[in-house]
Amino acid sequence: MDASVHFHGAAAQVPASRPALRWVDPLDRYLGGGIERLAAALIAIEIAILLAGVTARYLLHTPLVWTDEAASLLFLWLAVLGAVVAFRRGEHMRMTALVAKASPATRAFLDTVAIAAALAFLLLNAWPALEYAMEELHVTTPALDISSAWRASALPVGLALMAVMSLLRLLRTARGSTALAAVATVVLLCAGMAALSPLLRGLGNLNLVIFFVGITAACVLAGVPIAVSFGLATFGFLALTTKVPVGVIVGRMDEGMSHIVLLSVPLFVFLGLLIEMTGMARAMVALLASLLGHVRGGLSYVLIGAMYLVSGISGSKVADMAACAPVLFPEMRKRGAKDGDLVALLSASGAQTETIPPSLVLITIGSVTGVSIAALFAGGMLPGVVMGLALCAVIGWRYRGEDLSAVRRATRGEIGRAALVALPAIALPFVIRAAVVNGVATATEVSTLGIAYAVLAGLLFYRQFDWSRLRPMLVETAALSGAILFIIGTATGMAWSLTQSGFSNSLAQAMGSLPGGAAMFLLVSIVAFVILGSVLEGIPAIVLFGPLLFPIARQVGVHEVHYAMVVVLAMGIGLFAPPFGVGYYAACAIGRVDPKDGMRAIVGYMLALLAGLAVIAAVPWISTGFLPGR
């Protein structure tokens, strides 16, 4: 998933703090507000640094050697402070399908346990993080010639602030008895596992199942944030079954969260919010509506096309759906479309466009597997078209009897005016792609070009730019990005543990020895990633299993770009398919539709997506035909 991503509060909200704890709200407000302002400022500074680097290198032909290093140093701070903001807001990614079905009392208890579990993980890693930062004191950066501790200290500071925010959230949102019961439960479980350490050490590789399947699944299903679930399982595995220092987790988190390629995550998220605020998304949708609004199912085709175009800008599925649905749904309802059909198609179009650059999942694949992001961007366009055509076939069948007697066809003049207004917006995804392919900017830097383009278009062409919304948008970007990057950090630690245990070799042998060669490998991968997508979402699943499975794909003769498209689309289907796919519930929230209304309507669309995926898996050219040099 893209990390793109769906988030839920970590605890049920209750009225303000109890009288005995009146200090909690002011502390949360002042400390949290300061962190939000700092995180927002860091995003703005990152944009300025990267844009300066592109300008100096491409226009002035005078590269600034310090920009990448400065951006990397600030990026780790941005990642951890964004995670702090997400902790304060309760916006870390969770799987709440089972928790939501519990009674109110049980749900409140489990929500509080989720906070207590997060607090336990943060406290357990606070000292190792401080030791890690102290070890970096004597390492000097090559360009800026400063101590690496300036960067590494982000981890102990960030973990400490996350712990403070978790504690404040616990005090603010949980009743006293519930909080005590939740904390006691977490402490007893940790103590019980520690007592079993001598037994666990003798179980060998069975511990992989106990910790990385059993404990991870139990935590995820109980509603513990996914990042914390990964971190607790990894910490427990290392501390209780091996002699490896637990501080390794902090080092792997640093490695996962500070990869410079991932800096494009917050920048593309911000770009998605920016194009919505400037009216660029509305202009694109209006043009498509003028072209297709008069045909049967026309606005449904418009929704498919709009999601395709907007995905080429934002890279975030939530931003895509939020940009398109409010514009199209009112008119579609006027024409008789049912709420269930609307939200089903919105979900399906979210799955359809998972490979459209600049997909956050594609960026993550490139960062963790070494596959060229430019190649992934080039290979992602046509698979999205194939999946869109599959959905269009279902739309054509469902709306074959639609009554269009009251619908007026747009005139050529109206279409021309809509096209003129939409031209700058439609050009943006092509500008982004051209800049990457032609070497003007890296996949990280190109987002800043998109931001500059959107700002100029909003100010000069659309005359729609609300300066007062910038800071809230930057804070929202920081929270969303921090939640995504925190998952990548803890999942990197889990993936390292799996690799060091020998699991990767065993998996490689098992997958590589499957009968049927590449075809069977692709089939098994599709089934596995549909399941992973429904449970973990795209980004954590890719971070965990990408480094293990992509080498096997190359070994059995599957092109790495082709394999990336297959697994990303498989994860997208899982992510947006009910009853477990949380993307479906995000679409329901955006469309303000009861989830039960779309359950039956989405079946046909999901079957169409599976058929489209089968075609893409069977025909590698769809993914690789437009790669440079082919």
N, C-alpha and C positions, 0 to 999 in steps of 0.2 A: 503495500500500500503505500500505495503511496501513502510514506510515514504517513500522505495525505490523510486523512486521519480523522478519528471521531472520539470525542472526549466526554467524560461524565464526571460530575462532582464526586468527591471522595466521601462525603457524608451528607446525610439529609440535613437541610437547613432548619434551624429552630430560631426562636427569637434571640435578641441580643444577649450578651453575657449576663450571668447571674450577678446579683448585687455584690456578692463577695469578690467578684472578679471584674470589677468595673475598669481595672487598668488594662484588661486584655484588648478591648476595642481601640483605645487610643494608641497603644503600642503597635497593634496590627496596622492601624491606619498610617501612622507616621513612618514606621519601618518599611512596611509594604509599599507605601507610596514612593518613598525614596528609592527603593530597589526598582520599581517600575520605571521611574524617570531615568535612572542610570541605564537600565536595559534598553529603553527607547533611544537614549543618546548613543549607545554603542552601535545600534543598527544604523543610525544616521552617519556615524563616523566611518563605519565599514563601507557604506555606500560611497562616501566621499573618497576614501583611500583607494578603493578599487577603480572608481571612475577616473581618478587622477592617474592611476597606473596605466589604464587603457589609453587615455588621452596622450600621456607623455610618450608611450611606446609607439602608438599607431599614427598619431597626428604630428607629434613633434620629433619622432625618431630618437628620443632620448629616454631610454628605459630608466625607471626609478627602481633601484635594486632593493630598496627597503620595504616596498609596499606589501609584497607577499608575506614577509616576516612579520610586519606590524599587523597585517590582517589576521594572520594565524594566532598571534599573541592575544589580540582582542577577542578573537572568535571563541576561545575556550571560556573567557569571562562571559561573553554573550550567552553561550550555551548554558552555563551553570546558573547565571542570573535569570535567564528565561525559565529554567526548570524551577527556580525558587518562586517566580511569579505564578507558574502553573500549580505549584504546591499550595500557594496562598489561595488561589482561586478554586482549587479542587478540580483542575482540568487535565490531570494526567490520564492517559488512556487506560480504560478498564473494560472488562467483559462483564456486563451486568445482566445478561439474559436470565440467569438462574436467580440471582439476588432479587431481581424485580418481581419474581413470582412468590417470594417469601411474604410472611405476614409483616405488618408494619413494625412490630417489635423486633422480629428477627432481622429484618432489613436494616433497622437502625443499629442493631448490634454488629452486624457484618460490616456495615459502612464504617463504624468506629474501629473495628478490628483492622480494617484496611489502613486507617490512619496510624494506628499503633504499630502495625507491621512495617509501614514506611519509616516511622520514627526509629524502630529497632534497627533496620538496615542502615540508616544514616548514622546512628550513634556507633554501630559496630565498625563502620568504615572511617570514622572521623580521625582517629589516631593514625591509622595507616596512611591516610591522605596527607596528614601533616608531615609524617616521616618522608613521604614521597617528595613533597615540596622542598624539604630540607636537603634531600639528596641532590636536588637540582641547583642548589646554591652555587656550586663550583663549576657549573656548565655555562658557557658564554655563547650567546647567539652570534652567528657569523656576520650579519649585516648591521644590526643595531649595536652590537658589542655590549650587551647587557646580560645580566644573569637570567637563566631560564626559570629561576624561581619566581620571577615576576609573572610568568605565564602559569607555572605549575601551582602557584598559591591559589589560583582560582578554585581548585578542587576542595581543599580543606575549608576555605571561606564559603564556597557554595554549599557544601554538605552541611556545614554548621547552620547556615541561614535556612536551608531546607528543613533541618531539624527544628529550628525555632518556629518556622511557619507551620509545620505539622503539629507542634505542641500547641500553638495558639489556636489552630483550627480545631484541635481536639477539645480545648477548653471552651471554645465559642459554640461549637455545634453539637456536642454530646452532653447528655445529662450525667451527673456525677456518678450514679450507680452503673450506668452503661459504660462510661469511660473506664471506671475501675475494673469492671468485669472484662472489658476488651484488653486492657493492658495486662491483667493477670493471665488471661488466656494466652497471649503472645509470649509472655515470660515463661509460663509453664511449658509451652510447646518447645521453646528454645532450650530450656533446661532439660526437658525430656530427651531431645535429640542429642544434646551434649552428653548425657548419661549413657546413651547408646553407642558412643563413639568407639569403644573397644570392639563391640560386636560388628559395627559397620566396617571397620578397617579390614576385617577378615572376609568381607563379601566380594572383594574385587570389583569387576566391571558391573556387577549387579547394582552397585551404587549409582551408576549412570541412570538406570531405570528409576531407582528410588528418588533421586534428587531432581534429575532433569525431566522426568516424565511425571512421577508421582507428586512431588512437592510443588513443582511448577504448575501442574494442572490444578492441584488443590487450591493453590493461592489464586490463580487466574479465575477459577470458577467461583471462588469465595468473594470476588470483587476487589482483590488487592491489585493496585496498579501494575500493569504488565512489566514496567521497568523494575519495580521493586520485586516482583515475583522472580524475574530472571536473577536479580542481584542476590536475593536470599538463598535461592537454590545453589548458585555458584559459591557464595560464601560458605554455606553449610557443607558443600561437597569438599571444598579445599580445606576447611578448618577441621572437619570431623573424619575425613577418610584419607587425607594425603598429608605429606610433610611440606608441601609447598606453602610459602608465606602467604597469608591472606592479602597482604599488600599488593600482590599481583593484580588483584581486581582493580585497584585504583589505577595502576599503570595501563591496564587494558581499557579502562573507561576513558583515560586521557587519549589513548590511541584512537578509540572509536569516535569520541565526541569532537576532537580537534582536527580531524582530516579536513584540509583546506577545501577539498571539493564540496564538502557538505555545507560550506558557507552559502552556497546557492539556495539552500533550503529556506532560511529566513528571508532572503532577498526575493525569491520568487513568491513566497507567501505574501510579502508586502506588496509586490507587483500586482497580485491578484486582487487585493483589497483596493489598490489604487485604480485599477481599470474599472472597478465597480463604482467607485466614488466619482470618477471623472465622466461617467456616462458612456464610456467606450463599449461596455458590454451591451448596454441597452441599444446602442446604435447598430451593432451587428445583428442583434435579434430582430430589430425593426426591419432591416433590409431583407432578411430571410423570410419574415412574415409577409412582406409585400410580394415576394416572388412565389411563395408556395401556399399562402393562406387561402387561396380559392379552390384548391384541389381537395379531394376526400382524404381526410387524415393529414391535411396540409400542415397544421400547427404541430402535429406530432413529428413530422419530418423536420420542421423548423427546430424543434427541441433537440433532435439528433444532431443537426448541423450546428446549432448554437453551442452545444456541449463540445463538439469537435473543435470549433474555432476557439472557444474560451479556454479549453484545455491546453491549447497551444500557447496560452499566455500565462495562466496562473500556476499550473502544475499541481494544484490542490483541488481534490474532488469536492470538498466542502465548499470552497470558494466558487467552483464552477457551478454547482447546483444552486447556491445562494444567488448567483448572478443571473441565472436563466429562469428559474421557476417563478419568482415574483413578477417577471415581465410577461410570461406566456400563460401561466395558469388561469388568471381571471378571464381572458378571452377564450381559452379552451373550455372553461366551465360554461361560458355563455353559449357555446356551440353544442352543449350537451355532454361533454366528456365527464365521466364519473371520477370521483376522487381516487378510487382504487386504481383505475387505469393510469391516471396522471402520475401517481407516486411510483407505480410499477415501472413505467417507462423512464421516469427520472432516475430510478435506481439502475435500470438496465443500461441507460446511456452512460452512467458513471462507470460501470464495469467496461463498457465498450471503449471508453477513451483512456484507459489506464496507460496505454503505450504512447500516447500523443506527447511529444516533447513540449515543454520541459518537465516531464513526469518526475516527481520526487523519488519514485521507486526506481526509475531508470538511473537517476543520479546516484542513488544508494548502491545499486548493483555495480556501477562503475567504480565507486569508491572502495567496495569490499572485495571485488573480484579482479580488478585490473582491466576490465573490458573498456575499450575506448568509449567515452560518453558521446563523442561526436558520432561514432558509428551507431550507438544505441539510438541517438536522436534521429539519424537518417533512416534507421530500420523501423522506427515506430510508427511512421505515418500510414503506410499502406495496410498493416494489420488493423488499425482503427477503422479504415474504410471498409474492409471486409466484414468486420463485426457490425458496423453501421448498416451495411446492406442486408445482413441477416435480420437485424431489427426492422428495417424498412419492409421486408417481406411480410413480417407479422403484422405491421401497421396496415399495409395494403389489404390484407385479408380481413382484419378486424373492422376497418372503416369502409369496407366496400359499399355499404348501404347508407352512408352518412348523408343527411339532408343538408344541402348547401344552398337552398333557395333564398335564404336571408343573408347570404354572404356576398359582399361586393368585391369584384376583382379589382385589384389596384391598377391604375392607369400607368402607361409608360412614363408619364411625367412624374408620378408619385414614386415609381420604382427608381427613376433616375435621381430624384432628390434624395431618396433613402440611401442609394449607393454612394452618392457624393458625401453624405454625412458619415457613412460607415467606412469610407475608404481608409482614413488614417487608422481606425481600429483594426480593420481586417489586415492591414499591412503589417501590424506589429508582430504576429507570430512568424511571418516570413522574414522580417528583419532579424528577429532573434535567431532563427535557424541559419540564415545566411551568414550572420556574424560568426557563428561557431564553425560552420563548415569551411568558410573562407579564411579562417585564422585571424580574424580581426580581434577576437576576444576568446578567452577560455569559457568553458561552461559555467564557471563561477563568476567571471567578470561580465558575461553577457547579460546577466540579470540587471546589472546597474545601467547598461545601455537601455534596456527595456523600461526601467524606472524613469530615466531621464526623458525618454521618448514619451512616456505616458504623462509625465508632468507638463512637458511642452504642449502636447496635444490637448490636455485638459485646460491649460491656461490660454493658449492662443487659438485653438480651433473650436473646442466644445464650450469654452467659457464656463466651465463647471469645475470649480476647485475650492473645496471647503477647507481652509487652512486649520480651522478648529478641530477637524477630525484627524489630523495627522498624528498627534500624540496618542490618542486612543488606538489608532491603527498600528502604530509602532509597538505599543504595549501588547496588543493582541497578537501581533506577529512574534514578539519575544516569547509569550506564553506558549503558543502553538509550537514554535520551533524548539523551545527548551524541552517540552514534553517529548517531541520526536527524538531529539538528540540524546536525551537521557536514556531512552529505550535503546538507542544504538550503542551507547556506552556500556550499559549493563549486558546487552546481548553480545557485544564483542568479548566481554569477559567470559560469558558462558560458552561462546564458540571456541575461544582459546582453550578452555578446560576440556571441552569435547575433543578437540584436536589432540591435545597433549595426552589424553587418556588412551589414544589409539582408536577411538571410535571412528574417526574419518577413514582410516585404512580399512576397517571392517565394513563400513558403509560402501566404500569404493569397490571393494571386492564383491559385495552382495549385488550392488547395482550394476557393476560391470559384467557380472556373470549371468545376468538375466537372459533367458532364452528370447530370441527375437531381435537382439541387437538394439539399434537406435530406436526402432519403432516401439519396442516394449519399454525402453527407458523413458521415452517421451510419454507414453501412456501412464506409466506408474508415476511419473513426475506430475502430470496433470491431476491425477486423483489426489496425490499427496498435497499439492499446493492449493487445490480447491478447499481441502479440509483445513490446511494451515491458514488460508486467507479468511476463513469464517471464524477462526479462533484467535489468531494472533494479529491479523492484518498484515499488509504487505511489507512494510519496512522491517519490523522485528523478524519476520519469517525469512526475509532475504539476508539480513545480517547473520542470522543463525545458520542457515543452510546453504546460502550462496557460495561461500568459500569451500564448502565440502562437495557440492554437486556440480559446479561449473567445470572443475577439472575432469570429473567423470564424463560429462557431456562431450568434452573435447576428446577424451579417450575412446568413446564409442562412435565418434565421427559426426557429432551434432555441432553445427556452427554455433559459437557462443552467442551471437546476436540473435539467431533463430531461437535458441534455447531461452534466452532472456525474454523474448516476446511471448513464447508459449507459457512460461511460468508466471509472468506478470499478469497475463490475461486470465490464467487459471485462478490466481489469487484474487483478481478483481471479481470474478464470478462468485467465489466464496464470500468475499467481503460484502457484496450487495445482495446475496441470496438469503431470504429469511429461512428458518427462524433465528439463526445465530449470527448472520452477517450484520455487523453493526452499521455498515454503510446504508443498509435499507432503513434503519431507524433514524439515521441522520436525514435521509431524504424525506421521511414522514414528518420529521420535525420542521424541516424547511418548508414543506408544502402544507403544513398544518392539517395533516390527514391521520386518522386513526390507523395504526399499523395493520390491524386485522382486515381493513378494507382492501388492501393491495395484495394479500396473500395468494388469492386465486389468479388474479390478473397477471402476476409476475411470472407464473409458470411458463407460459408460452414464450415470453421474452428470454427466459433463462435457457430454455431448450434451443432457441435460435442462437444464442450466444455459444452454447456448447457445440452446435453444428458449425458455426463460424470458426471456433477454436480448432475443431477437427480439421477443417480445410487448411488453416494456417500451419498446424503441426505437420500435415501431410505434404505441403508445398513450401519448402524452405525459401524459394525465390521471393515469396511475398514479404519476407523479413529481410532478405539479403540482396534483393535485386538492385537496389539503388545505393548500395554501399560503394564508396570510392574504390576504383580499381577492379570492380567486378563486371 
